[in-house]
């Protein structure tokens, strides 16, 4: 950590003159909102004023979600300091970085994601459309004591809109650049008044895209999505309620739209004319693609959950049961993503450029029980248990490209298609069981001092059954194995995750807090046999098994209300990360693997400011710092001292929003958001950095003063900033989204 950053952090924690430039994203949240200026959140498992919660968090209410047009996860992350997000590969693969802790390809996210009290069991279900949402909370810092494994960087809590006892609903239609058409709506009301309430929500979107494949004369970022959600709420009595929810998502779109920078491609033919392997530049952006196969990704997702709440007097008992199913298949051109093929090799360096595919299917059943004491007592407690059983199958395959298009789908076994013969089949079944016991206790030592202690023990048992058909094929005939076909591998991961917190109300409008906590992200299996092959090639630190990640975080901060409509919150932290997962392609092994970065240290913090400047005019800003340093890395000791990959050193967002009536019936609404992401490296070697980027979004329109309708237009990436959303070691680049515009018409009833 540099001297300048240490000075910044000290100033941040002292609440000095930074208040003049400070930051804090908008927002507000939760069901319910108590009082005009009180935002109630549920991050600690009970309803609390956000300004009293000793956690650094950003909150979005139903109204702020509409105002900012948050309809995908990218949107609210852009308004959250200390967090970045990249969606580059396909609909099920996303890369979240929170407080310097990152998600990597083939790995789990560093946050726990909870939707309507259901802990999501797989990161591939996270990046889905957001509509008819009531609130979003983003909690920063380890939350494993409450939310378990993978919450090393924080937790995201999403609450969809509840059924109502009065008939209501809305409809919205949108159109935008790239022939982007969307329609969504919701209907809610009583089925049996006072006893059985229902809500149905749906969204359909279809877009051609805006990025061109110049060889195929088609758009590569096309997509079609349909999402359905239903919610039945049964009020058995004043003490007992039951909520049955179901959701279904069907997504099809472009995938793996990468360019390979060392390939010098002739755009008229799509063929490489030369290869310059010295090119590795995260600022080199290509928005035109030349692959002779259009990438395609298909994802099906379903979830059913049942939540039962029972007020027992001395405590509330909550049971949450859920079933999840996700199936995703991705096909695309293979490296180096050009018009070359098995039939037409890429001179002068004959790289294969075949076809690749991956199929993954996940099925899980989970159960949580939680007993929570009443809020109105000095000693508040919670105890609970959690169990999840997960079956996951994954298959990665390679095919010859005979220029006949994509091959027949290969799922559970190799399929010989003479139009695109399969040459490699790597597959395994994974049966995973995890359980946890947890508790949370808080005690008001005085009217101003609260001490809290939480803890959770998680155990994750994993079993990998390697397919006996795994290996290499020629013309449908098995010719050689990969790894040990048919082998059975087992592993267990566990950790007790404590968290200790002290909160002191120094003034009626100022809360100080300090905490220490641990977290862990479960380990997992790599491709079978890769560790021994790597060692034989002289590459150390690669194993068939990725060890679990463990974090330890110290944090201090304050939350203050400076005046009516003005809040200033700040936090500072130091995190030590052991075995941070990193995705790497190792040429000597010719495989994609996850390896651990043995130790990373991160210093940072966030400052958040919101202010109502005058009636109808709101200002908000947020700043985040994550100064990371690699302290140990077995795979490449030369990387020690470098920055951690996928971590933007700074994040900053700010904006203004104005709403006012212009007649007795009609008002105007306007909003501008600015986001800056600091310089960011993509690999432990710090090969190349993406320079800081600046994104501006604007939105405005007319609306009925009674809230019955709104007509708005918006532009994202107003300045058409050209940047890569992801860069992978070796020179694989994925262009970020260019300027997009859209118009929305919404009617509420």
N, C-alpha and C positions, 0 to 999 in steps of 0.2 A: 504494500500500500504506500503510495507516494506521500511526501510530507504535505503537499497541498490537499490531498484527499483526507488526511488525518485532521488537518485544520478545519476542513469543511465539516467533517463528522462531528468534531467537538462543538463547532458552532451550532450545528443542527440540534444536538442534544441539549445545548444550553438555551435553545429557543431565542437566539440572538436576532440580529437585524435581518435574518433570512425571512422573517415574516413579510417583508416588503416584496420579496420575489418568490416566495415559497410556492408550494404546489399542493394540489390535492384535487383529485378527480371529483367530479360531481358525485352526487348521487345519494341515493337513499334507497330504502328497501322495505321490505318484509311485510309479511302479514302478521300482526296488524301494525298500523301506525297510530301511536297513542299521542294525542296532542298535536298542536299545529307545528311545533318545531322539533318534535322528538322523532327520531328514526329508530325503529325497533328492529333488532337483528336476532338471529338464532344460531350464530356461529358456535357458541359454547353449549348448545343443546337446550337452551331455555331463552325466553324472550327478555332482551335487555336493550337499554338505550345504547346506540352505537358509540356515543361519546364516553360511556362508562366501561366499555369492553377493553381490556388490556391486550389488544391484538391490533396489529397494523392491517387495516382492511379497507377496501373500496366497495361501496354499496350502490346499487341501481334500483330505483323504484319502477313500478309499472309505467308511470308517466315519463320518467327520464329514459326508459327503454324506448318508448315511442318517439320522444323528442329527438333522440340521437339515432333513430332508425337502427337499433341493434337487432339484426335478424340472423347473425352468425357469430361464432365465438371471436373471430378476428375483431369485430366491432367493439366489444367491451374491453378486450385486452388493450386496444389502442388508447383507451381512456383510463388505463390503470398503470400507475408508476411501478417500476421494478419488474414488469412482466413483458415478454415479447412472444410472438406466435408466428410460425411459418407453416403454410399448408402447401407442400410442393409435389408430393408423389402421387397421391390418389385421395379419394374421399375419406378413407379410413386412416390415413397417416398424417399426423400433425406433429409439430415440434414446439412444445411449450418450454420456455425458460422463465423461471421465477426466482428472483433473488440469487441469480448465478447458478442455479441448479437446473439441468437441462434434460429434456427428453431426447432420445436418439432413435434412429431407425431400428425397427425390430425390438424396441424396448418399451417399458412402461413409462407413463407420464410421472413427473415428480409432484403431482398434486392428486389429492382425493377429490373425485367429482361426485357430488350427491345431487340427484334430481328427484324432487318430491320424496325426500327421506330415503331414497334407494341409492346405496353406494354402487356406482357403475363398475362393472367387473372387468372391462376391457377398454383400452384407450381408443379402439376403432369405433366405438359408439359415441365418442365425445363430440366430434365435429359434425353436428347435425343442425338443421334449421331451427332457429329460435323464434317461436311465435306464440301468441297468447300466454306470455310469460309475466308473472306478477312481480318477481324480484330476483336479483342476482347478487350474491356476496362473493368477494374474492378475498380470502384470508391469506396473508403472507406470513412465512415462518413455519417451522415444523408443527404439524397438527396431528401427529401420529397418536398422541395420547387419547384423542377423541375419535379420529377417523382411520387409524391403523396404517398398515403397510402402504408405501408409495406416497404418503403425505409428507415427504421430506421437505418440500418447498412451500407447501400450503394446502389449501382446500378451496374448492369452488362449490357453492351451494346455489342451486337453481330451483325456484319454486314456480310451477305453472299456475295459471289462474284457477281458482276454486269454483265448484258449482255454487249457484246462488239460489236463494229462496224466492227470487223474483225473476221473471223472464227478461233476458237481456242477451245481447250479442253484438257482433260487428262483422263487416265484410270489407275487404280491401283488394283493390286491383292495382297492379303496377306494370309499367313498361319502361325499358331502358335500353342502353346501347348494347349492341350484339344481339338484337331481337330478343331481349330478355323479358319474358312475360311471366308474371306471378299473380296468383290469386289465393287468398286465404280468408278464413272466417271462423267464427265460433258462435255457438248457441248454448245458452245455459238457462236453467230454470227448474222449478219443482216438478217432479213426477208424482209424488205424494206430498203435498205441502207440509212442511215442518218435519218430514220423516225421510223422504227419499228425494235427493237432488241429483241432477245430471248435467254434464257438460260435454259437448262434442266439438273438437277443433280439427281443422284440416288446412293443409297448404299444398299447392301445386306450383311448380316452377319449371320453366323450359327456356333454355337460351342456346343460341347458336355459338356464341363465343366471339372473341375479338382478336385472338392470336392466330396467325396463319401458318399452315404447312404449305410452302410454295411449290412443293413437288406434287402433292395430292390435290392442291387447290381446295382445301377444307380447313375449317377451324379446329384447333386442337383442344381448346378449353370449353367445349360444349358440355352441357349437363341437362339432365331431366330428373326431377325429384318429386315424389309424392309422400306426404307425411300425414298420418291420421292419429288422433289421440282421443280417448274417451275416458270419462271419470264419473263414477257413481259414488255418491256420498250417502251413507245410511246413518241416520241419527236415531239410535235405538232408545236413548234416554238422555237426560242432561249429563250423564256420567260416561256414556259409552257411544263412540262413533266408529264407523268403519268406512274406509276409502278404497275402492277397487279401481285401479287404473290400468289401461292398456294402450300400447302405442305400436305403430307399424311405420317403417320407413323403407322406401324403395328408391335407390339412387343409381343412376347410370351416367357416366361422364368420361371426359378425357383423363389420361393417366400418363405418368412418367414422361412429361414434356421437358426433357433435358436436352441441352446441347453440350457437346464435348469440345472444350476450347482448343486443345492441341490439333484438332482436325481442321485443316484449311479446306473449306468446302466450296465447290463451284455451284452457285445457286441454281443455274439453269439445269444442271443434271442431278444435283444433290449428292454428287460423289466427291470424296476427299481427293484433292490433288497433291497434298503433302501433309505431313504430321510434324508439328513443332512442339516437342514435349517440354520446352522451356516455358510455355504459356501457362500461367496459373494466376489468374487475376479475378478476384471477387467483384471488381467493379466493371468487368467486361461483360456487357449484357447483349444477348441476342434474342430478339422478339420474333424472328422467323425461323421455322423449323423445316428440316429436309428429310426426315425419316420416311421410308417407303411403306411403313405400317402405322396406321393411326392407333394411338393408345386408347384402351377402353377399360373402364373399371365399373363393376357391378357390385352393389352392396345391398343386402337385405338385412333388416334388423327388426326384431320384435321384442317387446317386454310386457310382462303382466306382473302387477304387484298388488298386494293387499296390506293395508295399514289399519291396525286396530288400536284405538286409544281408549283406556279405561281409567277413570278417576277413582282411585281407591281410598281417597280421603287423606291418608298419610303420604301418598305418592301417586304419580300417574304411571301406569304401565303402558308401554308402547311395543307393539309387535309389527315388524315389517318383513313380509315374505315376498320374494321376487323370483321370476323366471326370465332368463335372457337368452336370446339366440341371435347370433350374428354370422352371416356368411358373405364372404367377399372374394371375388375373382378379378384379377388384373392381368391384362395382356398388353404387350407393347413391343416395339422394336428394341433390339438389344444394342449394347455398346458397340460402336460409338454413335448411335442414333442418326444415321445418315441413310441415303438411298442405296448404299451398298447392300449386298446380300450374299448368300451362299453361291448363287448363280453369278452374280456380278460383284467380285471382291473389290476391295478398296485399295487401288494402287496409290502410292508405291509401297504401302505397308499393309499387307493383306490381313486386316482384322476381320473377324467373323461376321459381325453385324447380323446375327440371326434374330430369333424371336424369343422372348422370355415371358414367363407367366408365373403367377403365384395364386394359390387358392388357400383360403383360411376359413375354418368354421369353428365357432365357439358356442358352447351351450353351458349354462350355469344355473344353479339353484342356490339362493342365499336366504338366510334367516337372521334377523336381529331382534333381540329382546332388550328393552331398556326400561329401568325403573328410576323415576326422577322425582325428587322431593318438591314440595311447593316452593314458590319464589319468595314468599313473604315471611322468611325466617332468617335468623342470623347465620345458622349453619345450613348450607344447601349442598345436596349431594346427588350423585347419579351413579348407578351401577348397571352393567350390561354385558351381553355376550353376543358373539357374531360367528356365523359359520357360512362357508361358501364351498360348493363342489363344482369344479370346472372341467369340462372336456374340451380339448382343443386339438384340432387336426390342421397341419400346415404342409403344403406341398409346393416346392419350387422346381420349375422345369425349364429346360432350354430346347429349342427346336431349330432345325435347319430352315432357312428362309429361301424357299424355291420361287418366291415372288408370286405365290398363289393366295396371299392374304393370311389371316390368322388361322391357327390350327383348331382342331376339335378340342373342346374343353377337357382337360385332364384333371380329375379330382382325386379319387382314392387310389388310382392305379395308372401306370403309364398307358397311353393310347397311341397306337401306331396309325398315323394319318399320312398316306403317301403324298398328299399335297404339301405337308409341312412335317417331316419326320422328327419324332422326339429323340433327342440325343442324351438328355440327362434328366433324372428323376430323383429328387431328394425329398423325403416325406417322413413325418413322425406323428404319432398320437401322444398327447400329453394329458394325463389325468392328474389334476391338482386338487388338493384339499387344504383349506386354511380355516383356522378358528382363532378367536380372540376373546379375552376377558378384559374389561376395562372399568375404570371408575373415575369420578371427578368430584372433588370436594372443595367448597369455598366457605370461608368463615369470616364474618365481620368482627374483627378484633375490637374496633371502635366504630363510631359512626363514619369515620373517614378512611380507615385502613382495612383492606380485604387481603387475606392470604388464601391462595388456592393451590391445590396439589392434584394433579391428574396423572393417571398411569394406564398403560395398556400393554398387555402381552399378546403378541401375534406369533403364530406358528404356521408355516407354509410348507406343506409336503408335496413334492413334485415327482412324477414318474413319466419317463419318456420311453415310448416303445417305437424303435426305429423300424420303418417299413422293410420287410424282407425283399422287396422289389427295388430298393434304393440302389442306384448305380448308373452306369453309362450304357447307351444303346446305339446300335447301328441297324437301320432297316427293321426296327422292331425286335431285334435280338439283343438280349443282355450280353454285354461283353466284359464288363469289369465292375466291381463294387465300389461304392463310395462309403468310407467309414466302415462300420460293422453292421451290415443289414441284419435286421431281426433282433438286435441287441436290446436289452432292457436296462435303463439307467434310472437311478433314484437319487434324490437329494432333499435335504430339509434345511429351512431357513427360519430363524426365530430371533426375537429381540423384545425385551421389556423397554417401553418407551415412556419415560417419566417426563413431566413438565411441572415446574414450580413457578408460581407467579405471585407478585405483590403489586397491589394497586393502592395508591394513596391520593385522596382528594385534598390536594393542598389548598384549593379554593373551591368555592361553589361552582366555578366555571373552569377549573383546571384539574385534570387527573394525571398523575405521574404513575408510571408502571415499569417493572423490570421482570424479566423471565429468563429461564433456562430450560431447554428441552432437547430431547433426542428424537430421531426418526430413522426409519429404514425403508429402503426399497428392495423388494425381494430379488434374489438372484434368479437365474434361469439358464437353460441349456443353449449352447451353440450347436451348430451343425456337428453331427456325430463324427468323431475321428479327427477333427481339425487340430486339436491340441498336439497330438503326436506328430502329425505331418508338419506343423509349424516348427516344433522343436527340432525335427530332423533337418529342416531348412535353415536352422540357426536363428529363428525368430522366437525370442523368449517372451514369456508373459501371456501367451495365448493358451486357453484351456477349453475343453469341451463344456466347462461349467463356468458361468459368470458369477462371481461371489456377490453377496448382498451389499448394497450401499448403506452406509451408516452416517448420520449427520449429528452434530452437536452445535447448538446455537445459543448464544447469549444475546439478549435484546433489552434495550431501554428505550423509553419513549414518553411522550405526553400527548394529551388530547385536550383542547381548549376551545371554549366558546368566547370569542373576544367581544362580540356585540350581537344584537339581534341580526340573524341571518349571516353571521361570519364565524367560521370555524377554522382553526389552525391545528393540525395534527402532525407529529413528527416521530420518527423512530430511527434507531441505529442498531446495527447488529454485527456480530462476528460469527461466522459459520465455518466449521471444519468438516470436510467431506472425505470419507474414506471409500475407495472403490467406486468412484463415479463412473457409470457406464459410458463408453464411447464406441461408436460404429466406425469400422475401418475396413477397407479392402486391402488385404495383404497379398501383393503380387506373388511372393514366394510360395504362398499357400494356395493361391487362386481361389479365394473364398471370402465371403462376407461374414465378419465375426463381430461380436461385442467383446471389448476388452476393458479391464478396469484401469482408470487413472487412479493410482494408489492413494494420493492425497492432494486435496485442493483446499486452499484457505480463501475465504471471501469476507471482505469488509464492505459494509454498505449501509444504506438507509433510505428512507422515503420521507418526503415532506408533502403535505396536502393542504390546500387552501380552498375554501368555498366562500363566496360573498354575494349577498344580494345588494347590488350597488344602489338601486332604487326600484320602485315598484315595477315589476316585469322584467328587469335587467339583472341577469345573474352572471357571475364570473367564476371560473374554476380553473385550477391548475394542479399539476402533479409532477414531482421530480423524484427519480430513483437513481441510486448509485449502487453498482455492484463491481467492486475492484477485486478481481480474482487473481490467484497465483497458484501454479502447479508446484507442489513441493516434492512429489515423488511420482515417477512413471516408469514402471519396469520395462514396458515395451520399447520405449525410447527415452533413456535417461537424459538425452540432450535437450528434451523439452522442459526440464525443470527450470522454474523461473518464468515461464511463459504464462500468458493469460489462458484461462479455461475456454474450451470451444463453445460456440453458440451463445456467448454471453455478451450482450451489448453493455458496455461499461456504464453508460448513462441512458436514461429514458426521460423524456419531458413531454408533457401534454398540457395544453391550455386552451381556453375558449370562452366565448361569450354567447349568451342566449337571450333573446328579447321576445316578449309576448305582450301584446296590448290590443284592446278593442279599438276599432276605427269607426264603427257604427254601433247601434244598439244590438245588432245581430251578428256582425262579422268582426273578426279580429285578424291581426297579422302575426306571423311567427317567423323568426329568423335565428340562425345559429351558424357559427363558424368554429371548427375544431382544428387545432394544429398539433401535430405529433412529430417529435424528433427522436430518432434512435441513434445512439452514439456508435462509434466505430466498433466493429465486431469481427472477431476471428472465428474460423470454422473448424480448426483442427488443433491438437495440442502443440504441433510444430509451429503454429502461427505463420503458416506459409504465405497467406495473403489475407488482408482485411477488407471487408466491405466498409467503405467510408460512411460517415454519418449521413443519414437520409432524412429528408423533411417532407412530410405529407400534410396536405391541407384538404379538409372536407367542408363543404358548405351545404346548407339546407334552409329552405324557406317556403312560405306559402300563406294561404288563407285558411281560416277555420271558423266554425260557428262558435260563438261565445258560450253556448250551452253545451258544447262538446259533441254535438250530433254528427258533424262531418268535418273533414279536413282535406284540402287539396295542396300537396306540397311537391316541390322538386328538389333534387339534391345532386351534387357532383362529388364523387370521391376521387382523391388524387388530382385535385384541381390543376396543379401545375404540371401534371403528367411526368412526375419524377420517374426516371428510368433507373431501375435497380434490380438486383437478383434477390428473390425471396429465400433462396438457399444456394449454397455453393459447397460441393463435396470434394474432398481431397482427390487430386488427380485432374481437376479441371471440369467437373460436371456442374453445370449451372442451370438454374431454373428462374426464368424471368418473373419479376413481380407484376402485379396487376396494373395495367395502364389506366388512364383517365376513364371513368365510367360515369354516366348520368342516368337518372331515372325519374319518373313522375309517379306519385302515389295518390290514389283517391280512396279515402276511408270513410265509411258510414257506420255510426254506432246506433244501436237501438235497444 
